[in-house]
Amino acid sequence: MKKAVLPVLLTLVVLSTAACGSAAIDTTTTDPPEVTGELVSLDSEELQSELQRLVSPYVETTDQGTLVEGNSAFAFDLYRRLSQGDTNLFYSPYSISLALAMTYAGARGQTEQQMADTLHFTLGQEKLHSAFNWLDQQLARRGEDAEDRDGEGFKLNIANAIWGQQNHRFLADFLDVLAENYGAGLRGLDFVSQPEESRLIINQWVSDQTEGKIEDLIPPGAIDIWTRLVLTNAIYFNAAWEHQFDEDNTIDRPFYLPDGSQTSVPMMRQTKTFNYTEGDGYRAVELPYDGGELSMVIVVPDEGNFGAFEDSLDAQLVDDIIRDMESRRVSLAMPKFEFSSDFSLAETLAAMGMPAAFSDADFSGMTGAPGLFISDIIHKAFVSVDEYGTEAAAATAVIMPGAAPLETVTLNIDHPFIFLIRDIETGSMLFVGRVLNPNE
């Protein structure tokens, strides 16, 4: 069976002790504040809290919903920023939120407040990290009885890693949060003497965690002698459709581009019962993956209405679309597609409301003193969809039924559309994307 490919995304947050230009922080002329909390030095290959990960955290149902709703709101706030161009788009809002949640654990003062407002972190620090731990472990149990598109085990793997400068001191409380809620210790690298070697080590970890789908996440020069901490998250997803397309039914058909021109694409076809709805200016269908725990929701704005619909897109609209879906027999035609996206998110997130994290930052919850700030947040993504299913990976680095009706509806996805991959039980949006041209 031919292998199908889903999205891959990575976000990287890099924290340094000095910035460039007007954002520079003078760490030599001010006395550090009094340290509150035990400081421990990263003197070995890994600095690990003595605390074990909480494998069954108790999280109130309301807090579970608050986390998912906040993450979804951020997902579509970010969509509006990233969709300003005229190309395909793919990213993992969950990967970005998770990497920045680890970073947020060390944020204080104005930096903490701006990050909370921008990322829609409305729970307090303790509840937030416990809720992320709950959600991460819920997702880890997905696919136990399903197969991936290669006929092997369904895969949804999420991994975190934090990389710190050797001999740098960090607060034990910060390490406890990482260990208990994210299963991550602090791995030692020598950014000062070996920045390039350190970059290659982190990139190799990212490649390993994403089955080679994300290569060279951190570009040359992103890590330098000032780097003190890098927080990374990687997601890999591989799943077969519950109802696979017959490859013999795939034929080349026209796909109509936003400018009115057209291109020829391989169009997959099948008629099955799916969740389906249509509303003012759009139609939507949900394609479940094997096991019925995750799905791809495809929203197809009416031809000529893509821009106006996209401008109205937010978490509430997506929620309404999913809630309105009913089981229908659908004659479906949709294109195969494969593409990648990559972003530097520092300017975007600063403009969204958290500029302090990139200049006058307070991450004293990590080290007990000011000086660290985010120099970049790097995100890369890859997605491939074919007759058999989807393979996806994501990584983030911060340098931090009812009865089916008798009639059949026909849905030809032959013009630009928006798609998302979600966990059905929790409603978490794992990936979001749009396709303007399947051949890009």
HELIX and SHEET records of a PDB file:
HELIX    1   1 GLY A   21  ALA A   23  5                                   3    
HELIX    2   2 THR A   61  LEU A   82  1                                  22    
HELIX    3   3 PRO A   93  TYR A  104  1                                  12    
HELIX    4   4 GLY A  109  LEU A  119  1                                  11    
HELIX    5   5 GLN A  125  ALA A  140  1                                  16    
HELIX    6   6 ALA A  172  TYR A  182  1                                  11    
HELIX    7   7 PRO A  195  GLN A  209  1                                  15    
HELIX    8   8 GLU A  247  ASN A  249  5                                   3    
HELIX    9   9 PHE A  306  SER A  312  1                                   7    
HELIX   10  10 ALA A  315  ARG A  323  1                                   9    
HELIX   11  11 ALA A  346  MET A  352  1                                   7    
HELIX   12  12 PRO A  355  PHE A  358  5                                   4    
HELIX   13  13 SER A  364  THR A  367  1                                   4    
SHEET    1   A 7 GLU A  46  LEU A  47  0                                        
SHEET    2   A 7 LEU A 186  LEU A 189 -1                                        
SHEET    3   A 7 LYS A 155  GLN A 165  1                                        
SHEET    4   A 7 THR A 227  ALA A 240 -1                                        
SHEET    5   A 7 LEU A   6  SER A  16 -1                                        
SHEET    6   A 7 PHE A 373  VAL A 385 -1                                        
SHEET    7   A 7 PHE A 337  SER A 344 -1                                        
SHEET    1   B 2 LEU A  39  SER A  41  0                                        
SHEET    2   B 2 ARG A 169  LEU A 171 -1                                        
SHEET    1   C 5 GLU A  46  LEU A  47  0                                        
SHEET    2   C 5 LEU A 186  LEU A 189 -1                                        
SHEET    3   C 5 LYS A 155  GLN A 165  1                                        
SHEET    4   C 5 THR A 227  ALA A 240 -1                                        
SHEET    5   C 5 GLY A 389  VAL A 398 -1                                        
SHEET    1   D 7 LEU A  89  TYR A  91  0                                        
SHEET    2   D 7 MET A 429  VAL A 435 -1                                        
SHEET    3   D 7 PHE A 417  ASP A 423 -1                                        
SHEET    4   D 7 LEU A 294  PRO A 301 -1                                        
SHEET    5   D 7 TYR A 282  PRO A 288 -1                                        
SHEET    6   D 7 GLN A 262  GLY A 279 -1                                        
SHEET    7   D 7 ILE A 251  TYR A 256 -1                                        
SHEET    1   E 8 LEU A  89  TYR A  91  0                                        
SHEET    2   E 8 MET A 429  VAL A 435 -1                                        
SHEET    3   E 8 PHE A 417  ASP A 423 -1                                        
SHEET    4   E 8 LEU A 294  PRO A 301 -1                                        
SHEET    5   E 8 TYR A 282  PRO A 288 -1                                        
SHEET    6   E 8 GLN A 262  GLY A 279 -1                                        
SHEET    7   E 8 GLU A 326  PRO A 335 -1                                        
SHEET    8   E 8 THR A 408  ASN A 412  1                                        
END                                                                             
